[in-house]
Amino acid sequence: MCGPKMDDPNLPLRLLFDHWPDTAAVFLAHRMFCFGCPIAPFHTVVEACAEYSLDDVTFRAELRAAVALGPE
């Protein structure tokens, strides 16, 4: 069985944070507090980017980079 895919546009933020905790730093860098939000189980990266007026393609690249770098 395959796990979640980081680039899945329907991936809820809660699953993103559960599987790739290093991505929380990217959200914090943009002053997005999604990881503590009660809506995180329902929102996606695309929706969060729209809410914060961010380009989701650029933001997703930052998420992938954070996971590739791992914890500092």
Buried (B, 14 or more C-beta within 10 A) or exposed (E): EEEBEBEEEEBBBBBBBEBBEBBBBBBEEBEBEBBEBEEBEEBBBBBBBEEEEBEBEEBBEBBBEBBEEEEE
